[in-house]
Every structure is written in structure tokens, then in C-alpha cells.
């Protein structure tokens, strides 16, 4: 058998060693990308704040793109002004922003009149600094408090017990 030993430092081996680290580097770069995700819960017909925070910036430099499921335009802010020309009809007249908070780095928005169909993934993209903040919204029916005969009869019994003890222990009333 004629085997030839190949030294470790050949160009081919060096390339193989470098490419074996490529997946690791890609994973590390993905981890270094500035991205975050939050969960928010709301109730139908209610309202909820979708949070997005970063460093403060002058109003005229604020450019933010809010998206729903990566393709529906929720709200655009371009150079400090609302740009609603391409806003998805699902969000029309249901969004409120807070320009007075931009100086504090708060680019959150208020979504009102929540519907079941509003559940899903929202993203706040700040292109100036390549920041992507994701918010997962879950909209549920608002639970209704159960009012039944047991709860009202218990309160009446409790009130009767207090009245009975008052009468029994009152020094001015003598039943015996």
C-alpha cells in the first residue's frame, strides 16, 4: 500500500480547518445582531402598548418601521413624521404613537380596539442603528367574573352573622 502523509499545513487542510469554523462564526454573528423579543397580552376590545425602546435620538432623526408578521405595515415614522400612506387597513385609526417620548428612547405604540386577528408577531425596526425588536402579542377574550347564588348567599350569611354577634354581645340588649 502506497500512502503518502500530508502535512497539516497544506493549503487544502488550512482551508478545511477554516471552513469548519464557518458555521460557528455564522451562529456567533447571528447572536451578536441586536435583536430582542417580548411577549404582551391583551383582551379583545381593549388596548395594549407594544414596546420598543432604544437610545434617545432627536425627533428629526427618528425613523421607525412597525410591521405585523413581517409584511403588514402597522406604522411608519420617517424623519420624525408619521407616514401612513401604506398603512394596512387593519390598523387604520387604531394606533397612537408618543413623539414626546422619543427623547427618552421610547418608540412604543398603543394599539386600541384589539381583535383576535391582532394576535401575532410585531416588529419595530430602527434602520439607523440596525435594531430589530420583536413583540409577540396574544389577544384573548376578557374573562367575565362569575356571579352565582353561592357568592351572594355567602355574603348575606356573613352579614347575618355579624348582626347576630352584635346583638348577642351588645351590653344594652338583654334577651335573657
N, CA, C and O of each residue as an XYZ file, in Angstrom:
704
protein
N       0.848     -1.166      0.000
C       0.000      0.000      0.000
C       0.890      1.224      0.000
O       1.850      1.313      0.765
N       0.567      2.147     -0.849
C       1.402      3.322     -1.001
C       0.655      4.538     -0.439
O      -0.101      5.172     -1.176
N       0.836      4.877      0.813
C       0.178      6.004      1.469
C       1.162      7.128      1.629
O       2.314      6.923      2.012
N       0.715      8.267      1.343
C       1.563      9.445      1.493
C       0.986     10.307      2.608
O      -0.199     10.642      2.596
N       1.804     10.650      3.537
C       1.374     11.506      4.642
C       1.365     12.960      4.194
O       2.347     13.472      3.656
N       0.223     13.615      4.433
C       0.082     15.018      4.035
C       0.305     15.879      5.262
O      -0.359     15.685      6.280
N       1.218     16.817      5.185
C       1.454     17.679      6.343
C       0.216     18.535      6.661
O      -0.563     18.862      5.765
N       0.049     18.884      7.902
C      -1.106     19.626      8.417
C      -1.234     21.020      7.808
O      -2.339     21.559      7.741
N      -0.180     21.585      7.386
C      -0.207     22.983      6.957
C      -0.395     23.175      5.466
O      -0.085     24.251      4.954
N      -0.881     22.196      4.760
C      -1.126     22.415      3.337
C      -2.274     23.403      3.167
O      -3.062     23.622      4.087
N      -2.355     23.991      1.988
C      -3.416     24.955      1.720
C      -4.785     24.306      1.847
O      -5.722     24.911      2.366
N      -4.895     23.086      1.376
C      -6.176     22.398      1.427
C      -6.617     22.157      2.877
O      -7.778     22.389      3.215
N      -5.722     21.706      3.711
C      -6.074     21.476      5.118
C      -6.366     22.783      5.847
O      -7.264     22.837      6.688
N      -5.629     23.812      5.537
C      -5.883     25.105      6.156
C      -7.279     25.589      5.769
O      -8.021     26.103      6.607
N      -7.630     25.420      4.484
C      -8.967     25.809      4.033
C     -10.033     24.982      4.749
O     -11.048     25.528      5.181
N      -9.817     23.691      4.877
C     -10.783     22.823      5.557
C     -10.947     23.219      7.024
O     -12.062     23.233      7.546
N      -9.845     23.538      7.678
C      -9.935     23.974      9.083
C     -10.727     25.272      9.179
O     -11.545     25.436     10.083
N     -10.489     26.189      8.255
C     -11.186     27.475      8.296
C     -12.671     27.301      8.006
O     -13.501     27.915      8.676
N     -13.021     26.484      7.028
C     -14.428     26.299      6.690
C     -15.166     25.523      7.762
O     -16.385     25.651      7.880
N     -14.467     24.728      8.543
C     -15.153     24.024      9.626
C     -15.599     24.997     10.717
O     -16.524     24.696     11.472
N     -14.965     26.138     10.806
C     -15.355     27.159     11.775
C     -16.439     28.087     11.235
O     -17.028     28.858     11.992
N     -16.705     28.019      9.940
C     -17.677     28.913      9.326
C     -19.058     28.842      9.983
O     -19.617     29.894     10.296
N     -19.640     27.651     10.210
C     -20.952     27.616     10.880
C     -20.934     28.245     12.271
O     -21.898     28.891     12.682
N     -19.838     28.050     12.984
C     -19.716     28.635     14.322
C     -19.699     30.155     14.230
O     -20.347     30.833     15.027
N     -18.967     30.687     13.269
C     -18.897     32.142     13.099
C     -20.259     32.714     12.720
O     -20.647     33.775     13.210
N     -20.982     32.017     11.855
C     -22.305     32.487     11.455
C     -23.238     32.538     12.653
O     -23.981     33.504     12.828
N     -23.199     31.502     13.473
C     -24.039     31.463     14.672
C     -23.667     32.599     15.616
O     -24.551     33.263     16.157
N     -22.384     32.829     15.821
C     -21.952     33.918     16.697
C     -22.389     35.270     16.152
O     -22.818     36.128     16.923
N     -22.294     35.479     14.858
C     -22.730     36.745     14.273
C     -24.229     36.933     14.428
O     -24.698     38.048     14.660
N     -24.973     35.862     14.301
C     -26.420     35.966     14.484
C     -26.747     36.340     15.923
O     -27.681     37.103     16.169
N     -25.994     35.815     16.864
C     -26.214     36.141     18.267
C     -25.843     37.585     18.562
O     -26.451     38.217     19.427
N     -24.853     38.114     17.856
C     -24.417     39.486     18.097
C     -25.355     40.511     17.487
O     -25.336     41.676     17.886
N     -26.180     40.099     16.522
C     -27.131     41.035     15.925
C     -28.045     41.550     17.023
O     -28.498     40.789     17.878
N     -28.309     42.845     16.989
C     -29.137     43.451     18.025
C     -30.604     43.150     17.763
O     -31.246     43.790     16.929
N     -31.114     42.185     18.473
C     -32.498     41.779     18.304
C     -33.021     41.330     19.655
O     -32.286     40.750     20.455
N     -34.292     41.600     19.905
C     -34.886     41.165     21.161
C     -36.349     40.847     20.920
O     -36.929     41.277     19.923
N     -36.947     40.090     21.839
C     -38.348     39.729     21.701
C     -39.027     39.790     23.060
O     -38.458     39.401     24.080
N     -40.258     40.289     23.048
C     -41.073     40.367     24.262
C     -42.432     39.757     23.990
O     -42.861     39.648     22.841
N     -43.104     39.360     25.059
C     -44.479     38.858     24.962
C     -45.400     39.854     25.651
O     -45.103     40.347     26.739
N     -46.534     40.144     24.992
C     -47.518     41.074     25.528
C     -48.888     40.405     25.391
O     -49.176     39.748     24.390
N     -49.720     40.584     26.412
C     -51.067     40.030     26.368
C     -52.090     41.152     26.454
O     -51.888     42.148     27.148
N     -53.197     40.969     25.731
C     -54.273     41.944     25.747
C     -55.613     41.238     25.638
O     -55.678     40.034     25.389
N     -56.676     42.002     25.827
C     -58.030     41.462     25.759
C     -58.795     42.113     24.616
O     -58.583     43.284     24.299
N     -59.692     41.337     23.996
C     -60.485     41.870     22.894
C     -61.220     43.134     23.336
O     -61.694     43.242     24.467
N     -61.294     44.071     22.419
C     -61.896     45.395     22.608
C     -61.092     46.271     23.570
O     -61.504     47.391     23.872
N     -59.966     45.782     24.049
C     -59.114     46.563     24.947
C     -58.010     47.261     24.162
O     -58.112     47.439     22.948
N     -56.964     47.650     24.867
C     -55.817     48.292     24.231
C     -54.550     47.762     24.881
O     -54.574     47.251     26.001
N     -53.439     47.893     24.158
C     -52.166     47.381     24.647
C     -51.034     48.227     24.067
O     -51.127     48.748     22.956
N     -49.974     48.345     24.845
C     -48.779     49.040     24.363
C     -47.797     48.003     23.850
O     -47.441     47.059     24.555
N     -47.365     48.193     22.611
C     -46.330     47.356     22.020
C     -45.005     48.080     22.244
O     -44.768     49.132     21.650
N     -44.145     47.530     23.093
C     -42.931     48.252     23.493
C     -41.819     48.208     22.446
O     -41.629     47.212     21.748
N     -41.098     49.316     22.363
C     -39.891     49.406     21.542
C     -39.045     50.526     22.134
O     -39.425     51.696     22.091
N     -37.906     50.156     22.681
C     -37.028     51.134     23.330
C     -35.616     51.010     22.778
O     -35.132     49.921     22.470
N     -34.983     52.156     22.667
C     -33.572     52.226     22.298
C     -33.046     53.534     22.848
O     -33.693     54.175     23.676
N     -31.900     53.920     22.397
C     -31.332     55.195     22.856
C     -32.148     56.366     22.321
O     -32.769     56.283     21.262
N     -32.129     57.444     23.071
C     -32.818     58.665     22.643
C     -32.167     59.197     21.374
O     -30.967     59.035     21.152
N     -32.993     59.837     20.546
C     -32.451     60.491     19.356
C     -33.317     61.701     19.036
O     -34.503     61.722     19.366
N     -32.737     62.696     18.403
C     -33.513     63.887     18.046
C     -34.709     63.496     17.172
O     -34.609     62.593     16.342
N     -35.821     64.173     17.362
C     -37.062     63.861     16.663
C     -36.873     63.783     15.151
O     -37.388     62.865     14.512
N     -36.147     64.727     14.576
C     -35.990     64.751     13.124
C     -35.184     63.565     12.592
O     -35.197     63.305     11.389
N     -34.484     62.844     13.469
C     -33.701     61.679     13.054
C     -34.432     60.364     13.301
O     -33.912     59.302     12.960
N     -35.623     60.414     13.885
C     -36.349     59.184     14.214
C     -36.977     58.599     12.952
O     -37.834     59.214     12.318
N     -36.532     57.409     12.612
C     -37.135     56.625     11.539
C     -37.356     55.226     12.098
O     -36.408     54.523     12.448
N     -38.620     54.837     12.175
C     -39.018     53.558     12.768
C     -40.037     52.913     11.834
O     -40.920     53.587     11.305
N     -39.908     51.623     11.639
C     -40.876     50.876     10.842
C     -41.477     49.777     11.702
O     -40.778     48.848     12.107
N     -42.777     49.880     11.981
C     -43.506     48.845     12.713
C     -44.181     47.935     11.689
O     -44.860     48.416     10.781
N     -43.995     46.621     11.835
C     -44.599     45.644     10.937
C     -45.321     44.566     11.735
O     -44.985     44.280     12.884
N     -46.324     43.978     11.086
C     -47.072     42.859     11.655
C     -46.788     41.638     10.782
O     -46.989     41.676      9.568
N     -46.330     40.577     11.394
C     -45.978     39.336     10.679
C     -45.052     39.621      9.500
O     -45.164     38.991      8.448
N     -44.162     40.549      9.676
C     -43.117     40.923      8.714
C     -43.602     41.516      7.398
O     -42.771     41.921      6.586
N     -44.915     41.589      7.146
C     -45.307     42.121      5.858
C     -46.398     43.196      5.900
O     -46.509     43.980      4.957
N     -47.190     43.253      6.946
C     -48.229     44.289      7.027
C     -47.655     45.539      7.698
O     -47.022     45.463      8.751
N     -47.890     46.680      7.067
C     -47.400     47.952      7.583
C     -48.315     48.426      8.717
O     -49.472     48.776      8.484
N     -47.790     48.433      9.935
C     -48.550     48.905     11.089
C     -48.423     50.417     11.205
O     -49.422     51.124     11.332
N     -47.178     50.912     11.159
C     -46.947     52.350     11.321
C     -45.522     52.669     10.884
O     -44.586     51.958     11.251
N     -45.355     53.724     10.110
C     -44.037     54.214      9.713
C     -43.818     55.596     10.278
O     -44.707     56.447     10.240
N     -42.638     55.810     10.799
C     -42.198     57.143     11.205
C     -40.925     57.403     10.404
O     -39.936     56.685     10.552
N     -40.954     58.420      9.564
C     -39.813     58.733      8.711
C     -39.373     60.156      8.985
O     -40.140     61.103      8.815
N     -38.132     60.295      9.411
C     -37.553     61.601      9.748
C     -38.435     62.372     10.718
O     -38.635     63.577     10.567
N     -38.958     61.669     11.714
C     -39.730     62.299     12.771
C     -41.177     62.595     12.445
O     -41.853     63.264     13.226
N     -41.681     62.111     11.298
C     -43.067     62.375     10.904
C     -43.765     61.065     10.542
O     -43.160     60.155      9.974
N     -45.050     60.993     10.884
C     -45.838     59.813     10.545
C     -46.001     59.714      9.032
O     -46.291     60.706      8.364
N     -45.814     58.518      8.504
C     -46.031     58.247      7.089
C     -47.003     57.077      7.013
O     -46.606     55.917      7.121
N     -48.293     57.400      6.825
C     -49.344     56.391      6.853
C     -49.850     56.026      5.462
O     -50.910     55.413      5.335
N     -49.112     56.392      4.422
C     -49.577     56.147      3.055
C     -49.763     54.659      2.768
O     -50.696     54.297      2.050
N     -48.921     53.797      3.295
C     -49.009     52.358      3.032
C     -49.503     51.574      4.240
O     -49.339     50.355      4.293
N     -50.107     52.259      5.214
C     -50.565     51.565      6.420
C     -51.658     50.546      6.076
O     -52.600     50.855      5.346
N     -51.519     49.362      6.598
C     -52.508     48.313      6.375
C     -53.851     48.744      6.948
O     -53.908     49.309      8.040
N     -54.934     48.481      6.216
C     -56.271     48.917      6.646
C     -56.659     48.343      8.013
O     -57.458     48.941      8.732
N     -56.100     47.198      8.365
C     -56.396     46.560      9.660
C     -56.023     47.458     10.845
O     -56.599     47.331     11.926
N     -55.053     48.373     10.641
C     -54.554     49.199     11.745
C     -54.980     50.661     11.662
O     -54.626     51.454     12.535
N     -55.719     51.023     10.645
C     -56.127     52.423     10.476
C     -56.960     52.890     11.657
O     -57.873     52.197     12.106
N     -56.632     54.075     12.152
C     -57.340     54.730     13.267
C     -57.304     53.921     14.562
O     -58.152     54.114     15.433
N     -56.342     53.026     14.696
C     -56.233     52.214     15.915
C     -54.862     52.337     16.566
O     -54.597     51.670     17.567
N     -53.987     53.173     16.020
C     -52.613     53.293     16.507
C     -52.387     54.689     17.059
O     -52.812     55.685     16.474
N     -51.709     54.739     18.199
C     -51.283     56.023     18.765
C     -49.801     55.923     19.070
O     -49.344     54.930     19.637
N     -49.055     56.940     18.697
C     -47.628     56.988     18.990
C     -47.377     58.085     20.024
O     -48.268     58.877     20.328
N     -46.166     58.121     20.555
C     -45.836     59.065     21.622
C     -44.566     59.850     21.269
O     -43.501     59.561     21.816
N     -44.656     60.842     20.363
C     -43.469     61.600     19.951
C     -42.752     62.275     21.117
O     -41.537     62.467     21.078
N     -43.504     62.630     22.150
C     -42.882     63.281     23.313
C     -41.952     62.329     24.068
O     -41.138     62.777     24.875
N     -42.062     61.033     23.820
C     -41.223     60.029     24.482
C     -39.968     59.673     23.695
O     -39.077     59.009     24.225
N     -39.885     60.103     22.445
C     -38.728     59.752     21.627
C     -37.433     60.272     22.224
O     -36.387     59.637     22.090
N     -37.494     61.411     22.876
C     -36.296     61.969     23.507
C     -35.796     61.067     24.630
O     -34.636     61.155     25.032
N     -36.675     60.200     25.135
C     -36.292     59.236     26.172
C     -35.968     57.865     25.584
O     -35.677     56.928     26.327
N     -36.017     57.739     24.264
C     -35.719     56.468     23.617
C     -36.889     55.503     23.594
O     -36.699     54.300     23.413
N     -38.100     56.019     23.776
C     -39.295     55.178     23.791
C     -40.042     55.341     22.464
O     -40.586     56.407     22.177
N     -40.063     54.263     21.651
C     -40.710     54.298     20.345
C     -41.896     53.332     20.306
O     -42.277     52.831     19.248
N     -42.466     53.085     21.480
C     -43.595     52.174     21.616
C     -44.828     52.763     20.946
O     -44.900     53.965     20.687
N     -45.801     51.890     20.670
C     -47.068     52.378     20.143
C     -48.223     51.725     20.884
O     -48.090     50.642     21.454
N     -49.354     52.406     20.861
C     -50.569     51.935     21.516
C     -51.507     51.407     20.437
O     -51.842     52.122     19.493
N     -51.928     50.156     20.581
C     -52.880     49.538     19.665
C     -54.203     49.413     20.401
O     -54.272     48.788     21.459
N     -55.268     50.012     19.837
C     -56.571     50.039     20.508
C     -57.563     49.121     19.802
O     -57.297     48.604     18.716
N     -58.699     48.935     20.438
C     -59.790     48.114     19.906
C     -59.272     46.759     19.429
O     -59.464     46.372     18.276
N     -58.612     46.050     20.342
C     -57.980     44.778     19.997
C     -58.976     43.757     19.478
O     -60.116     43.672     19.936
N     -58.504     42.982     18.499
C     -59.290     41.906     17.901
C     -58.473     40.618     17.995
O     -57.252     40.670     18.140
N     -59.132     39.473     17.913
C     -58.418     38.196     17.909
C     -57.383     38.157     16.791
O     -56.296     37.605     16.962
N     -57.722     38.743     15.651
C     -56.826     38.725     14.490
C     -55.560     39.561     14.695
O     -54.642     39.484     13.879
N     -55.490     40.357     15.766
C     -54.291     41.140     16.065
C     -53.193     40.294     16.698
O     -52.042     40.726     16.768
N     -53.533     39.099     17.157
C     -52.524     38.220     17.755
C     -51.456     37.901     16.721
O     -51.753     37.692     15.545
N     -50.212     37.869     17.177
C     -49.117     37.518     16.274
C     -47.866     38.299     16.573
O     -47.741     38.927     17.625
N     -46.946     38.255     15.643
C     -45.622     38.847     15.813
C     -45.546     40.246     15.199
O     -45.875     40.442     14.029
N     -45.108     41.208     16.005
C     -44.894     42.588     15.568
C     -43.400     42.883     15.645
O     -42.698     42.360     16.510
N     -42.927     43.719     14.741
C     -41.521     44.095     14.795
C     -41.376     45.602     14.669
O     -42.083     46.266     13.910
N     -40.439     46.108     15.437
C     -40.081     47.523     15.431
C     -38.644     47.583     14.916
O     -37.716     47.125     15.583
N     -38.472     48.148     13.730
C     -37.146     48.201     13.119
C     -36.641     49.632     13.110
O     -37.321     50.544     12.640
N     -35.432     49.817     13.641
C     -34.777     51.129     13.663
C     -33.586     51.026     12.712
O     -32.516     50.571     13.115
N     -33.755     51.444     11.450
C     -32.709     51.215     10.450
C     -31.407     51.965     10.715
O     -30.335     51.491     10.340
N     -31.487     53.110     11.345
C     -30.280     53.917     11.588
C     -29.215     53.138     12.354
O     -28.017     53.314     12.129
N     -29.672     52.268     13.269
C     -28.732     51.501     14.097
C     -28.906     49.993     13.916
O     -28.331     49.206     14.667
N     -29.698     49.593     12.919
C     -29.922     48.191     12.592
C     -30.438     47.384     13.795
O     -29.933     46.303     14.099
N     -31.443     47.932     14.460
C     -32.052     47.279     15.627
C     -33.411     46.730     15.227
O     -34.211     47.424     14.599
N     -33.663     45.491     15.591
C     -34.960     44.870     15.354
C     -35.477     44.362     16.694
O     -34.866     43.504     17.331
N     -36.618     44.912     17.106
C     -37.244     44.497     18.370
C     -38.551     43.806     18.016
O     -39.384     44.375     17.310
N     -38.738     42.583     18.503
C     -39.942     41.828     18.185
C     -40.842     41.697     19.408
O     -40.379     41.510     20.534
N     -42.146     41.800     19.146
C     -43.153     41.695     20.200
C     -44.173     40.654     19.761
O     -44.734     40.747     18.669
N     -44.408     39.671     20.608
C     -45.418     38.652     20.333
C     -46.668     39.019     21.125
O     -46.663     39.004     22.356
N     -47.742     39.349     20.402
C     -48.996     39.768     21.031
C     -49.980     38.615     21.045
O     -50.198     37.947     20.033
N     -50.569     38.394     22.205
C     -51.613     37.385     22.363
C     -52.882     38.098     22.822
O     -52.905     38.704     23.894
N     -53.941     38.024     22.004
C     -55.212     38.659     22.341
C     -56.198     37.566     22.729
O     -56.379     36.586     22.006
N     -56.833     37.754     23.888
C     -57.779     36.765     24.401
C     -59.083     37.455     24.766
O     -59.136     38.671     24.946
N     -60.132     36.649     24.870
C     -61.402     37.166     25.371
C     -61.221     37.564     26.827
O     -60.554     36.868     27.593
N     -61.810     38.671     27.196
C     -61.725     39.115     28.585
C     -62.596     38.197     29.444
O     -63.772     37.994     29.146
N     -62.012     37.644     30.514
C     -62.811     36.755     31.362
C     -63.898     37.546     32.090
O     -63.680     38.670     32.543
N     -65.059     36.931     32.187
C     -66.153     37.577     32.911
C     -66.227     36.978     34.304
O     -66.133     35.761     34.462
N     -66.394     37.819     35.315
C     -66.479     37.292     36.686
C     -67.761     36.487     36.852
O     -68.832     36.881     36.390
N     -67.623     35.363     37.516
C     -68.791     34.512     37.752
C     -69.558     35.026     38.953
O     -69.011     35.154     40.049
N     -70.846     35.321     38.733
C     -71.728     35.753     39.816
C     -72.797     34.688     39.932
O     -73.579     34.470     39.007
N     -72.824     34.039     41.060
C     -73.784     32.964     41.258
C     -74.457     33.083     42.606
O     -74.089     33.931     43.419
N     -75.448     32.231     42.846
C     -76.174     32.292     44.117
C     -75.292     32.009     45.322
O     -75.558     32.521     46.410
N     -74.242     31.201     45.151
C     -73.393     30.881     46.298
C     -72.683     32.118     46.831
O     -72.614     32.325     48.043
N     -72.154     32.940     45.924
C     -71.398     34.099     46.398
C     -72.314     35.110     47.087
O     -71.922     35.705     48.091
N     -73.527     35.317     46.567
C     -74.412     36.298     47.200
C     -74.972     35.749     48.514
O     -75.137     36.507     49.470
N     -75.270     34.443     48.581
C     -75.799     33.899     49.829
C     -74.728     33.880     50.914
O     -75.034     34.020     52.098
N     -73.473     33.707     50.508
C     -72.401     33.726     51.494
C     -72.267     35.114     52.100
O     -72.053     35.250     53.304
N     -72.391     36.133     51.279
C     -72.262     37.475     51.829
C     -73.441     37.806     52.737
O     -73.272     38.487     53.749
N     -74.624     37.331     52.386
C     -75.776     37.569     53.257
C     -75.591     36.825     54.573
O     -75.886     37.355     55.644
N     -75.096     35.581     54.483
C     -74.852     34.821     55.717
C     -73.818     35.529     56.574
O     -73.957     35.604     57.795
N     -72.783     36.048     55.931
C     -71.756     36.754     56.692
C     -72.312     37.996     57.365
O     -71.982     38.289     58.515
N     -73.166     38.732     56.638
C     -73.781     39.918     57.233
C     -74.710     39.531     58.388
O     -74.735     40.211     59.414
N     -75.464     38.455     58.230
C     -76.349     37.983     59.305
C     -75.553     37.563     60.527
O     -75.979     37.812     61.655
N     -74.407     36.933     60.324
C     -73.576     36.504     61.441
C     -73.062     37.716     62.209
O     -73.057     37.716     63.440
N     -72.633     38.739     61.495
C     -72.137     39.953     62.159
C     -73.262     40.604     62.957
O     -73.054     41.018     64.098
N     -74.435     40.696     62.374
C     -75.583     41.279     63.070
C     -75.934     40.445     64.309
O     -76.193     41.009     65.372
N     -75.946     39.128     64.188
C     -76.249     38.243     65.309
C     -75.241     38.427     66.445
O     -75.626     38.530     67.610
N     -73.925     38.470     66.097
C     -72.902     38.661     67.128
C     -73.028     40.030     67.787
O     -72.829     40.159     68.995
N     -73.356     41.048     67.003
C     -73.540     42.387     67.560
C     -74.674     42.393     68.582
O     -74.539     42.918     69.687
N     -75.787     41.798     68.184
C     -76.940     41.764     69.085
C     -76.654     40.923     70.326
O     -77.068     41.287     71.426
N     -75.965     39.823     70.165
C     -75.669     38.924     71.271
C     -74.729     39.569     72.278
O     -74.896     39.412     73.488
N     -73.750     40.289     71.774
C     -72.727     40.842     72.651
C     -73.010     42.281     73.084
O     -72.259     42.841     73.883
N     -74.051     42.869     72.584
C     -74.371     44.246     72.926
C     -74.801     44.337     74.394
O     -75.693     43.597     74.810
N     -74.181     45.240     75.201
C     -74.474     45.338     76.633
C     -75.868     45.925     76.901
O     -76.445     45.681     77.961
N     -76.409     46.693     75.953
C     -77.703     47.329     76.185
C     -78.900     46.402     75.921
O     -80.011     46.661     76.384
N     -78.661     45.355     75.194
C     -79.761     44.439     74.866
C     -79.648     43.199     75.724
O     -78.597     42.563     75.788
N     -80.773     42.856     76.400
C     -80.788     41.654     77.227
C     -81.921     40.762     76.755
O     -83.094     41.128     76.829
N     -81.549     39.583     76.268
C     -82.556     38.641     75.803
C     -82.919     37.622     76.863
O     -83.903     36.901     76.703
N     -82.179     37.541     77.911
C     -82.451     36.535     78.935
C     -83.148     37.111     80.113
O     -83.449     36.391     81.065
